[in-house]
Amino acid sequence: MQALKKVYKVSILGMSLILLSIVSANAESFEEMKARWDSSERMQILYRDRAELNKKIDEDMRILRAQQEIQRAKPMPEIGMHKSKIRDGTSWGYPDKVNTTIDANGSREQWVYRNSLGTRYLYFSNDKLTSIQY
């Protein structure tokens, strides 16, 4: 009987050690799993944010293309046009730079437009377009 009690105590102690090691192993696994979950959750947030940003970029690009189409649909400047008509009613719009000369004959302006194709100029005398230089 005494021997049986010792074996039983050893068995209980052994089982306790086994259970303790299982719990410890699971605790580490739980921490690892939690870290993976947190990482996964962060990734989901990043993907969601990226998707929202892509939607915003797509919408901005759609608006820009629509504005460009509207701008292209406007007429080109023509000799004799008033400068306000050119600014507001043509595809050239507002100039990048305006050079003004005032003399006895009145005022003259040079409007400078710069883009990827080069530099273009409009010349005005007394607010009317007198020449175009491409």
Protein Blocks (a to p, Z undefined) as FASTA:
>chain_A
ZZmmmmmmmmmmmmmmmmmmmmmmmmmmmmmmmmmmmmmmmmmmmmmmmmmmmmmmmmmm
mmmmmmmmmmmmpccddehiafklmmmmcmnlpafbdcddddfkbccdddddddfkbccd
dddeehiafbdcZZ
